Amino acid sequence: MDLIQSIFIAIIEGLTEYLPISSTAHMVFVSSYYGIQDDEFVKLFQVSIQFGAILAVVALYWRKFFDFSKLGFYVKLACAVIPALLLGKLFDDMIDDVLGKPKPIAIMLIAGGVILLFIDNYFKEPKVFKEEDISIKKAITIGFWQCLAMMPGTSRAAASIIGGMQQGLTRQAAAEFSFFLAVPTMLAVTTYSIFLKEYGKASEKGYELLMQGDNLKLFAIGNIIAFVVAIIAIKAFIGVIKKYGFKPWGWYRIVAGSLLLAYFTIYK
């Protein structure tokens, strides 16, 4: 992977991580187009630049994250992230296997798009308008919904937002709690990918891959770009769902998934 490719992938990560359109799907498709998806560092890069996106949420909602007087907020996030930690480790190998197969990911992109077309009509009477009103039980339930995103192409944001709305949250409250939940979730995934997970036949750890060649430089640049772009994307997303709901994202997923499925069926 060269510098231009890493910048492009990082921009995509920043744009799509918090949108209900699957950042993983977009990065896998671009990497496959470039012919670099099977490279072990690329697999690590696609996960580890989520760290930059994490910092974007913390920067935008810093008052929330650093208000240590509200212990309940941290307890909810801790409880909500537990399902992903347990199931993520259990299905890690299966997830890696699907990441190398763009067609199933494109199908999931389309299927998720169809769901988003109707989600606004299905959950019409929200009862929870802010994070403070989310119970521990609701937080855990949303955490289990988030686990649906272990199938690449589903979208962690889409799964957790739909889970929030199913639990009675408004669109904005569900989206914001999805942002908050992303921080411990992606921090755990990134930490695991860098320090614990082994890559390739040589069974190298992520930090060993980072120390090779220009990988560390690409990692740093990728995270900075993902951070800046994610801030813009989060602000824009909240405005869109307030005004238009989730239909625009549903149509986007259907069109993008169909085009990508056709491309990889014909040319790959």
ChimeraX commands (.cxc) that place a marker at each C-alpha (Angstrom):
marker #1 position 0.00,0.00,0.00 radius 0.5
marker #1 position 1.42,3.36,-0.99 radius 0.5
marker #1 position 0.78,6.79,0.52 radius 0.5
marker #1 position -1.99,7.80,-1.90 radius 0.5
marker #1 position -3.86,4.56,-1.30 radius 0.5
marker #1 position -3.57,4.94,2.48 radius 0.5
marker #1 position -4.87,8.52,2.32 radius 0.5
marker #1 position -7.83,7.50,0.20 radius 0.5
marker #1 position -8.73,4.61,2.53 radius 0.5
marker #1 position -8.42,6.90,5.57 radius 0.5
marker #1 position -10.77,9.46,3.99 radius 0.5
marker #1 position -13.29,6.70,3.38 radius 0.5
marker #1 position -12.97,5.50,6.98 radius 0.5
marker #1 position -13.54,9.01,8.33 radius 0.5
marker #1 position -16.55,9.57,6.07 radius 0.5
marker #1 position -18.28,6.26,6.67 radius 0.5
marker #1 position -17.43,5.07,10.21 radius 0.5
marker #1 position -20.34,6.83,11.89 radius 0.5
marker #1 position -22.76,6.64,8.97 radius 0.5
marker #1 position -25.10,3.63,8.59 radius 0.5
marker #1 position -23.41,2.55,5.36 radius 0.5
marker #1 position -20.57,0.26,6.58 radius 0.5
marker #1 position -17.06,1.69,6.64 radius 0.5
marker #1 position -15.65,-1.85,6.41 radius 0.5
marker #1 position -17.50,-2.54,3.18 radius 0.5
marker #1 position -16.20,0.64,1.57 radius 0.5
marker #1 position -12.60,0.06,2.64 radius 0.5
marker #1 position -12.67,-3.57,1.52 radius 0.5
marker #1 position -14.02,-2.62,-1.89 radius 0.5
marker #1 position -11.38,0.06,-2.41 radius 0.5
marker #1 position -8.58,-2.23,-1.21 radius 0.5
marker #1 position -9.83,-5.00,-3.49 radius 0.5
marker #1 position -9.95,-2.57,-6.41 radius 0.5
marker #1 position -6.34,-1.63,-5.73 radius 0.5
marker #1 position -5.43,-5.31,-5.37 radius 0.5
marker #1 position -4.03,-4.89,-1.86 radius 0.5
marker #1 position -6.81,-6.41,0.28 radius 0.5
marker #1 position -4.82,-9.60,1.00 radius 0.5
marker #1 position -1.87,-7.64,2.38 radius 0.5
marker #1 position -1.64,-8.19,6.14 radius 0.5
marker #1 position -0.72,-4.59,6.91 radius 0.5
marker #1 position -3.71,-3.34,4.90 radius 0.5
marker #1 position -6.00,-5.51,7.06 radius 0.5
marker #1 position -4.41,-4.02,10.18 radius 0.5
marker #1 position -4.56,-0.50,8.74 radius 0.5
marker #1 position -8.28,-0.73,8.02 radius 0.5
marker #1 position -8.96,-1.53,11.65 radius 0.5
marker #1 position -6.33,0.59,13.38 radius 0.5
marker #1 position -7.23,3.91,11.71 radius 0.5
marker #1 position -10.51,3.65,13.58 radius 0.5
marker #1 position -8.50,5.14,16.43 radius 0.5
marker #1 position -8.60,8.49,14.64 radius 0.5
marker #1 position -12.36,8.21,14.23 radius 0.5
marker #1 position -12.64,7.43,17.95 radius 0.5
marker #1 position -10.85,10.66,18.82 radius 0.5
marker #1 position -13.28,12.59,16.61 radius 0.5
marker #1 position -16.21,11.58,18.84 radius 0.5
marker #1 position -14.27,12.37,21.99 radius 0.5
marker #1 position -13.33,15.80,20.59 radius 0.5
marker #1 position -16.91,16.67,19.59 radius 0.5
marker #1 position -18.48,15.39,22.81 radius 0.5
marker #1 position -15.60,16.07,25.19 radius 0.5
marker #1 position -17.87,17.54,27.86 radius 0.5
marker #1 position -19.78,14.27,27.94 radius 0.5
marker #1 position -16.72,12.05,28.06 radius 0.5
marker #1 position -14.89,14.05,30.71 radius 0.5
marker #1 position -17.79,14.77,33.04 radius 0.5
marker #1 position -16.66,12.36,35.76 radius 0.5
marker #1 position -19.53,13.40,38.03 radius 0.5
marker #1 position -21.90,11.28,35.93 radius 0.5
marker #1 position -20.78,7.72,36.63 radius 0.5
marker #1 position -23.90,6.29,35.02 radius 0.5
marker #1 position -22.71,7.31,31.55 radius 0.5
marker #1 position -19.54,5.22,31.85 radius 0.5
marker #1 position -21.43,2.28,33.37 radius 0.5
marker #1 position -23.85,2.22,30.42 radius 0.5
marker #1 position -21.01,2.22,27.88 radius 0.5
marker #1 position -19.15,-0.50,29.79 radius 0.5
marker #1 position -22.24,-2.71,29.90 radius 0.5
marker #1 position -23.14,-2.04,26.26 radius 0.5
marker #1 position -19.68,-2.95,24.94 radius 0.5
marker #1 position -19.45,-6.33,26.72 radius 0.5
marker #1 position -21.44,-8.31,24.07 radius 0.5
marker #1 position -19.12,-7.08,21.29 radius 0.5
marker #1 position -16.00,-7.94,23.29 radius 0.5
marker #1 position -17.16,-11.49,23.94 radius 0.5
marker #1 position -18.66,-12.31,20.55 radius 0.5
marker #1 position -15.96,-10.42,18.61 radius 0.5
marker #1 position -13.23,-12.68,19.94 radius 0.5
marker #1 position -15.36,-15.77,19.34 radius 0.5
marker #1 position -16.05,-14.97,15.67 radius 0.5
marker #1 position -12.75,-13.24,14.81 radius 0.5
marker #1 position -11.59,-15.88,12.31 radius 0.5
marker #1 position -14.96,-16.00,10.56 radius 0.5
marker #1 position -14.98,-12.22,10.22 radius 0.5
marker #1 position -11.50,-12.26,8.66 radius 0.5
marker #1 position -12.64,-14.89,6.17 radius 0.5
marker #1 position -15.58,-12.77,4.97 radius 0.5
marker #1 position -13.38,-9.66,4.69 radius 0.5
marker #1 position -11.67,-11.31,1.72 radius 0.5
marker #1 position -14.98,-11.87,-0.11 radius 0.5
marker #1 position -16.47,-8.64,-1.50 radius 0.5
marker #1 position -19.66,-10.20,-2.92 radius 0.5
marker #1 position -21.27,-11.22,0.40 radius 0.5
marker #1 position -20.39,-7.79,1.77 radius 0.5
marker #1 position -22.14,-6.12,-1.19 radius 0.5
marker #1 position -25.23,-8.24,-0.55 radius 0.5
marker #1 position -25.28,-7.17,3.10 radius 0.5
marker #1 position -24.94,-3.57,1.98 radius 0.5
marker #1 position -28.07,-3.94,-0.17 radius 0.5
marker #1 position -30.04,-5.82,2.51 radius 0.5
marker #1 position -29.24,-3.19,5.13 radius 0.5
marker #1 position -30.32,-0.49,2.70 radius 0.5
marker #1 position -33.75,-2.05,2.29 radius 0.5
marker #1 position -34.17,-2.10,6.08 radius 0.5
marker #1 position -33.21,1.57,6.38 radius 0.5
marker #1 position -35.92,2.54,3.87 radius 0.5
marker #1 position -38.61,1.45,6.32 radius 0.5
marker #1 position -37.00,2.00,9.71 radius 0.5
marker #1 position -38.42,5.50,10.21 radius 0.5
marker #1 position -41.97,4.29,9.66 radius 0.5
marker #1 position -41.57,1.30,11.95 radius 0.5
marker #1 position -40.41,3.22,15.03 radius 0.5
marker #1 position -42.73,6.22,15.09 radius 0.5
marker #1 position -43.26,6.81,18.81 radius 0.5
marker #1 position -39.92,7.27,20.61 radius 0.5
marker #1 position -39.95,7.62,24.38 radius 0.5
marker #1 position -36.27,8.24,25.13 radius 0.5
marker #1 position -34.96,11.64,24.09 radius 0.5
marker #1 position -31.53,11.84,25.73 radius 0.5
marker #1 position -28.73,9.61,27.00 radius 0.5
marker #1 position -29.60,10.22,30.65 radius 0.5
marker #1 position -32.92,8.38,30.14 radius 0.5
marker #1 position -31.31,5.23,28.70 radius 0.5
marker #1 position -31.45,2.40,31.24 radius 0.5
marker #1 position -28.72,-0.19,31.77 radius 0.5
marker #1 position -31.01,-2.82,30.26 radius 0.5
marker #1 position -31.57,-0.74,27.14 radius 0.5
marker #1 position -27.83,-0.07,26.83 radius 0.5
marker #1 position -27.02,-3.79,26.97 radius 0.5
marker #1 position -29.73,-4.55,24.42 radius 0.5
marker #1 position -28.27,-1.95,22.06 radius 0.5
marker #1 position -24.89,-3.59,22.64 radius 0.5
marker #1 position -26.27,-6.90,21.38 radius 0.5
marker #1 position -27.77,-5.16,18.36 radius 0.5
marker #1 position -24.32,-3.75,17.62 radius 0.5
marker #1 position -22.99,-7.31,17.36 radius 0.5
marker #1 position -24.96,-7.76,14.12 radius 0.5
marker #1 position -22.25,-5.61,12.53 radius 0.5
marker #1 position -19.75,-8.44,12.98 radius 0.5
marker #1 position -20.95,-9.48,9.54 radius 0.5
marker #1 position -18.94,-7.09,7.32 radius 0.5
marker #1 position -21.22,-4.88,5.28 radius 0.5
marker #1 position -23.88,-4.61,7.98 radius 0.5
marker #1 position -22.52,-1.36,9.54 radius 0.5
marker #1 position -21.86,-0.98,13.24 radius 0.5
marker #1 position -23.55,2.42,13.17 radius 0.5
marker #1 position -26.67,1.09,11.44 radius 0.5
marker #1 position -26.99,-1.89,13.80 radius 0.5
marker #1 position -26.59,0.15,16.97 radius 0.5
marker #1 position -28.83,3.00,15.76 radius 0.5
marker #1 position -31.61,0.58,14.79 radius 0.5
marker #1 position -31.13,-1.12,18.14 radius 0.5
marker #1 position -31.50,2.24,19.87 radius 0.5
marker #1 position -34.68,3.06,17.99 radius 0.5
marker #1 position -36.07,-0.39,18.78 radius 0.5
marker #1 position -35.47,0.46,22.43 radius 0.5
marker #1 position -37.53,3.64,22.09 radius 0.5
marker #1 position -34.80,6.22,21.43 radius 0.5
marker #1 position -35.34,9.11,19.04 radius 0.5
marker #1 position -33.28,9.13,15.84 radius 0.5
marker #1 position -30.87,11.70,17.25 radius 0.5
marker #1 position -30.56,10.01,20.64 radius 0.5
marker #1 position -29.96,6.64,18.97 radius 0.5
marker #1 position -27.32,8.13,16.66 radius 0.5
marker #1 position -25.51,9.90,19.48 radius 0.5
marker #1 position -25.50,6.82,21.73 radius 0.5
marker #1 position -24.13,4.90,18.74 radius 0.5
marker #1 position -21.30,7.45,18.58 radius 0.5
marker #1 position -20.61,7.08,22.30 radius 0.5
marker #1 position -20.68,3.28,22.13 radius 0.5
marker #1 position -18.25,3.34,19.22 radius 0.5
marker #1 position -15.48,4.73,21.45 radius 0.5
marker #1 position -14.99,1.75,23.81 radius 0.5
marker #1 position -15.91,-0.72,21.06 radius 0.5
marker #1 position -13.39,0.52,18.50 radius 0.5
marker #1 position -10.76,1.22,21.12 radius 0.5
marker #1 position -10.97,-2.43,22.18 radius 0.5
marker #1 position -10.87,-3.66,18.57 radius 0.5
marker #1 position -7.92,-1.43,17.71 radius 0.5
marker #1 position -5.97,-2.44,20.82 radius 0.5
marker #1 position -6.60,-6.12,20.13 radius 0.5
marker #1 position -5.58,-5.75,16.47 radius 0.5
marker #1 position -2.31,-4.02,17.28 radius 0.5
marker #1 position -1.11,-5.81,20.41 radius 0.5
marker #1 position -2.74,-9.25,20.50 radius 0.5
marker #1 position -3.85,-10.41,17.06 radius 0.5
marker #1 position -1.43,-12.36,14.84 radius 0.5
marker #1 position -1.20,-11.81,11.10 radius 0.5
marker #1 position -0.08,-14.02,8.23 radius 0.5
marker #1 position 1.87,-17.25,8.18 radius 0.5
marker #1 position 4.65,-15.62,10.18 radius 0.5
marker #1 position 2.17,-14.95,13.01 radius 0.5
marker #1 position 3.37,-11.38,13.42 radius 0.5
marker #1 position 1.67,-9.11,15.92 radius 0.5
marker #1 position 0.17,-5.85,14.71 radius 0.5
marker #1 position 2.84,-3.67,16.31 radius 0.5
marker #1 position 5.50,-5.73,14.52 radius 0.5
marker #1 position 3.86,-4.95,11.19 radius 0.5
marker #1 position 3.74,-1.26,12.11 radius 0.5
marker #1 position 7.51,-1.19,12.59 radius 0.5
marker #1 position 8.20,-2.41,9.05 radius 0.5
marker #1 position 9.12,0.04,6.28 radius 0.5
marker #1 position 6.87,3.11,6.08 radius 0.5
marker #1 position 3.97,1.40,7.83 radius 0.5
marker #1 position 4.17,3.51,10.98 radius 0.5
marker #1 position 4.12,6.72,8.92 radius 0.5
marker #1 position 1.08,5.50,6.96 radius 0.5
marker #1 position -0.60,4.54,10.24 radius 0.5
marker #1 position -0.05,8.03,11.70 radius 0.5
marker #1 position -1.19,9.86,8.56 radius 0.5
marker #1 position -4.22,7.60,8.23 radius 0.5
marker #1 position -5.37,8.28,11.78 radius 0.5
marker #1 position -4.97,12.04,11.43 radius 0.5
marker #1 position -7.01,12.08,8.22 radius 0.5
marker #1 position -9.69,9.80,9.67 radius 0.5
marker #1 position -9.96,12.10,12.69 radius 0.5
marker #1 position -10.50,15.28,10.66 radius 0.5
marker #1 position -12.90,13.75,8.15 radius 0.5
marker #1 position -14.92,11.97,10.87 radius 0.5
marker #1 position -15.59,15.26,12.65 radius 0.5
marker #1 position -17.11,16.67,9.46 radius 0.5
marker #1 position -19.09,13.49,8.78 radius 0.5
marker #1 position -20.60,13.30,12.29 radius 0.5
marker #1 position -21.84,16.89,12.17 radius 0.5
marker #1 position -23.34,16.39,8.71 radius 0.5
marker #1 position -24.99,13.09,9.64 radius 0.5
marker #1 position -26.88,14.49,12.62 radius 0.5
marker #1 position -28.27,17.25,10.40 radius 0.5
marker #1 position -29.40,14.82,7.71 radius 0.5
marker #1 position -31.21,12.38,10.00 radius 0.5
marker #1 position -33.01,15.24,11.77 radius 0.5
marker #1 position -34.39,16.47,8.46 radius 0.5
marker #1 position -34.65,13.40,6.24 radius 0.5
marker #1 position -34.38,10.32,8.46 radius 0.5
marker #1 position -32.62,7.19,7.21 radius 0.5
marker #1 position -34.09,6.81,3.71 radius 0.5
marker #1 position -31.23,8.64,1.94 radius 0.5
marker #1 position -28.74,6.22,3.49 radius 0.5
marker #1 position -30.95,3.29,2.57 radius 0.5
marker #1 position -31.06,4.27,-1.09 radius 0.5
marker #1 position -27.33,4.93,-1.06 radius 0.5
marker #1 position -26.63,1.44,0.30 radius 0.5
marker #1 position -28.86,-0.21,-2.29 radius 0.5
marker #1 position -27.33,1.65,-5.24 radius 0.5
marker #1 position -23.74,1.31,-4.02 radius 0.5
marker #1 position -24.18,-2.35,-3.09 radius 0.5
marker #1 position -25.76,-3.17,-6.46 radius 0.5
marker #1 position -22.97,-1.45,-8.40 radius 0.5
marker #1 position -20.27,-3.13,-6.35 radius 0.5
marker #1 position -21.92,-6.54,-6.63 radius 0.5
marker #1 position -22.11,-6.13,-10.41 radius 0.5
marker #1 position -18.48,-4.99,-10.59 radius 0.5
marker #1 position -17.06,-7.87,-8.58 radius 0.5
marker #1 position -19.27,-10.38,-10.39 radius 0.5
marker #1 position -18.15,-9.24,-13.84 radius 0.5
marker #1 position -14.53,-8.23,-13.32 radius 0.5
marker #1 position -13.26,-10.29,-10.37 radius 0.5
marker link #1:1,2 radius 0.2
marker link #1:2,3 radius 0.2
marker link #1:3,4 radius 0.2
marker link #1:4,5 radius 0.2
marker link #1:5,6 radius 0.2
marker link #1:6,7 radius 0.2
marker link #1:7,8 radius 0.2
marker link #1:8,9 radius 0.2
marker link #1:9,10 radius 0.2
marker link #1:10,11 radius 0.2
marker link #1:11,12 radius 0.2
marker link #1:12,13 radius 0.2
marker link #1:13,14 radius 0.2
marker link #1:14,15 radius 0.2
marker link #1:15,16 radius 0.2
marker link #1:16,17 radius 0.2
marker link #1:17,18 radius 0.2
marker link #1:18,19 radius 0.2
marker link #1:19,20 radius 0.2
marker link #1:20,21 radius 0.2
marker link #1:21,22 radius 0.2
marker link #1:22,23 radius 0.2
marker link #1:23,24 radius 0.2
marker link #1:24,25 radius 0.2
marker link #1:25,26 radius 0.2
marker link #1:26,27 radius 0.2
marker link #1:27,28 radius 0.2
marker link #1:28,29 radius 0.2
marker link #1:29,30 radius 0.2
marker link #1:30,31 radius 0.2
marker link #1:31,32 radius 0.2
marker link #1:32,33 radius 0.2
marker link #1:33,34 radius 0.2
marker link #1:34,35 radius 0.2
marker link #1:35,36 radius 0.2
marker link #1:36,37 radius 0.2
marker link #1:37,38 radius 0.2
marker link #1:38,39 radius 0.2
marker link #1:39,40 radius 0.2
marker link #1:40,41 radius 0.2
marker link #1:41,42 radius 0.2
marker link #1:42,43 radius 0.2
marker link #1:43,44 radius 0.2
marker link #1:44,45 radius 0.2
marker link #1:45,46 radius 0.2
marker link #1:46,47 radius 0.2
marker link #1:47,48 radius 0.2
marker link #1:48,49 radius 0.2
marker link #1:49,50 radius 0.2
marker link #1:50,51 radius 0.2
marker link #1:51,52 radius 0.2
marker link #1:52,53 radius 0.2
marker link #1:53,54 radius 0.2
marker link #1:54,55 radius 0.2
marker link #1:55,56 radius 0.2
marker link #1:56,57 radius 0.2
marker link #1:57,58 radius 0.2
marker link #1:58,59 radius 0.2
marker link #1:59,60 radius 0.2
marker link #1:60,61 radius 0.2
marker link #1:61,62 radius 0.2
marker link #1:62,63 radius 0.2
marker link #1:63,64 radius 0.2
marker link #1:64,65 radius 0.2
marker link #1:65,66 radius 0.2
marker link #1:66,67 radius 0.2
marker link #1:67,68 radius 0.2
marker link #1:68,69 radius 0.2
marker link #1:69,70 radius 0.2
marker link #1:70,71 radius 0.2
marker link #1:71,72 radius 0.2
marker link #1:72,73 radius 0.2
marker link #1:73,74 radius 0.2
marker link #1:74,75 radius 0.2
marker link #1:75,76 radius 0.2
marker link #1:76,77 radius 0.2
marker link #1:77,78 radius 0.2
marker link #1:78,79 radius 0.2
marker link #1:79,80 radius 0.2
marker link #1:80,81 radius 0.2
marker link #1:81,82 radius 0.2
marker link #1:82,83 radius 0.2
marker link #1:83,84 radius 0.2
marker link #1:84,85 radius 0.2
marker link #1:85,86 radius 0.2
marker link #1:86,87 radius 0.2
marker link #1:87,88 radius 0.2
marker link #1:88,89 radius 0.2
marker link #1:89,90 radius 0.2
marker link #1:90,91 radius 0.2
marker link #1:91,92 radius 0.2
marker link #1:92,93 radius 0.2
marker link #1:93,94 radius 0.2
marker link #1:94,95 radius 0.2
marker link #1:95,96 radius 0.2
marker link #1:96,97 radius 0.2
marker link #1:97,98 radius 0.2
marker link #1:98,99 radius 0.2
marker link #1:99,100 radius 0.2
marker link #1:100,101 radius 0.2
marker link #1:101,102 radius 0.2
marker link #1:102,103 radius 0.2
marker link #1:103,104 radius 0.2
marker link #1:104,105 radius 0.2
marker link #1:105,106 radius 0.2
marker link #1:106,107 radius 0.2
marker link #1:107,108 radius 0.2
marker link #1:108,109 radius 0.2
marker link #1:109,110 radius 0.2
marker link #1:110,111 radius 0.2
marker link #1:111,112 radius 0.2
marker link #1:112,113 radius 0.2
marker link #1:113,114 radius 0.2
marker link #1:114,115 radius 0.2
marker link #1:115,116 radius 0.2
marker link #1:116,117 radius 0.2
marker link #1:117,118 radius 0.2
marker link #1:118,119 radius 0.2
marker link #1:119,120 radius 0.2
marker link #1:120,121 radius 0.2
marker link #1:121,122 radius 0.2
marker link #1:122,123 radius 0.2
marker link #1:123,124 radius 0.2
marker link #1:124,125 radius 0.2
marker link #1:125,126 radius 0.2
marker link #1:126,127 radius 0.2
marker link #1:127,128 radius 0.2
marker link #1:128,129 radius 0.2
marker link #1:129,130 radius 0.2
marker link #1:130,131 radius 0.2
marker link #1:131,132 radius 0.2
marker link #1:132,133 radius 0.2
marker link #1:133,134 radius 0.2
marker link #1:134,135 radius 0.2
marker link #1:135,136 radius 0.2
marker link #1:136,137 radius 0.2
marker link #1:137,138 radius 0.2
marker link #1:138,139 radius 0.2
marker link #1:139,140 radius 0.2
marker link #1:140,141 radius 0.2
marker link #1:141,142 radius 0.2
marker link #1:142,143 radius 0.2
marker link #1:143,144 radius 0.2
marker link #1:144,145 radius 0.2
marker link #1:145,146 radius 0.2
marker link #1:146,147 radius 0.2
marker link #1:147,148 radius 0.2
marker link #1:148,149 radius 0.2
marker link #1:149,150 radius 0.2
marker link #1:150,151 radius 0.2
marker link #1:151,152 radius 0.2
marker link #1:152,153 radius 0.2
marker link #1:153,154 radius 0.2
marker link #1:154,155 radius 0.2
marker link #1:155,156 radius 0.2
marker link #1:156,157 radius 0.2
marker link #1:157,158 radius 0.2
marker link #1:158,159 radius 0.2
marker link #1:159,160 radius 0.2
marker link #1:160,161 radius 0.2
marker link #1:161,162 radius 0.2
marker link #1:162,163 radius 0.2
marker link #1:163,164 radius 0.2
marker link #1:164,165 radius 0.2
marker link #1:165,166 radius 0.2
marker link #1:166,167 radius 0.2
marker link #1:167,168 radius 0.2
marker link #1:168,169 radius 0.2
marker link #1:169,170 radius 0.2
marker link #1:170,171 radius 0.2
marker link #1:171,172 radius 0.2
marker link #1:172,173 radius 0.2
marker link #1:173,174 radius 0.2
marker link #1:174,175 radius 0.2
marker link #1:175,176 radius 0.2
marker link #1:176,177 radius 0.2
marker link #1:177,178 radius 0.2
marker link #1:178,179 radius 0.2
marker link #1:179,180 radius 0.2
marker link #1:180,181 radius 0.2
marker link #1:181,182 radius 0.2
marker link #1:182,183 radius 0.2
marker link #1:183,184 radius 0.2
marker link #1:184,185 radius 0.2
marker link #1:185,186 radius 0.2
marker link #1:186,187 radius 0.2
marker link #1:187,188 radius 0.2
marker link #1:188,189 radius 0.2
marker link #1:189,190 radius 0.2
marker link #1:190,191 radius 0.2
marker link #1:191,192 radius 0.2
marker link #1:192,193 radius 0.2
marker link #1:193,194 radius 0.2
marker link #1:194,195 radius 0.2
marker link #1:195,196 radius 0.2
marker link #1:196,197 radius 0.2
marker link #1:197,198 radius 0.2
marker link #1:198,199 radius 0.2
marker link #1:199,200 radius 0.2
marker link #1:200,201 radius 0.2
marker link #1:201,202 radius 0.2
marker link #1:202,203 radius 0.2
marker link #1:203,204 radius 0.2
marker link #1:204,205 radius 0.2
marker link #1:205,206 radius 0.2
marker link #1:206,207 radius 0.2
marker link #1:207,208 radius 0.2
marker link #1:208,209 radius 0.2
marker link #1:209,210 radius 0.2
marker link #1:210,211 radius 0.2
marker link #1:211,212 radius 0.2
marker link #1:212,213 radius 0.2
marker link #1:213,214 radius 0.2
marker link #1:214,215 radius 0.2
marker link #1:215,216 radius 0.2
marker link #1:216,217 radius 0.2
marker link #1:217,218 radius 0.2
marker link #1:218,219 radius 0.2
marker link #1:219,220 radius 0.2
marker link #1:220,221 radius 0.2
marker link #1:221,222 radius 0.2
marker link #1:222,223 radius 0.2
marker link #1:223,224 radius 0.2
marker link #1:224,225 radius 0.2
marker link #1:225,226 radius 0.2
marker link #1:226,227 radius 0.2
marker link #1:227,228 radius 0.2
marker link #1:228,229 radius 0.2
marker link #1:229,230 radius 0.2
marker link #1:230,231 radius 0.2
marker link #1:231,232 radius 0.2
marker link #1:232,233 radius 0.2
marker link #1:233,234 radius 0.2
marker link #1:234,235 radius 0.2
marker link #1:235,236 radius 0.2
marker link #1:236,237 radius 0.2
marker link #1:237,238 radius 0.2
marker link #1:238,239 radius 0.2
marker link #1:239,240 radius 0.2
marker link #1:240,241 radius 0.2
marker link #1:241,242 radius 0.2
marker link #1:242,243 radius 0.2
marker link #1:243,244 radius 0.2
marker link #1:244,245 radius 0.2
marker link #1:245,246 radius 0.2
marker link #1:246,247 radius 0.2
marker link #1:247,248 radius 0.2
marker link #1:248,249 radius 0.2
marker link #1:249,250 radius 0.2
marker link #1:250,251 radius 0.2
marker link #1:251,252 radius 0.2
marker link #1:252,253 radius 0.2
marker link #1:253,254 radius 0.2
marker link #1:254,255 radius 0.2
marker link #1:255,256 radius 0.2
marker link #1:256,257 radius 0.2
marker link #1:257,258 radius 0.2
marker link #1:258,259 radius 0.2
marker link #1:259,260 radius 0.2
marker link #1:260,261 radius 0.2
marker link #1:261,262 radius 0.2
marker link #1:262,263 radius 0.2
marker link #1:263,264 radius 0.2
marker link #1:264,265 radius 0.2
marker link #1:265,266 radius 0.2
marker link #1:266,267 radius 0.2
marker link #1:267,268 radius 0.2
view
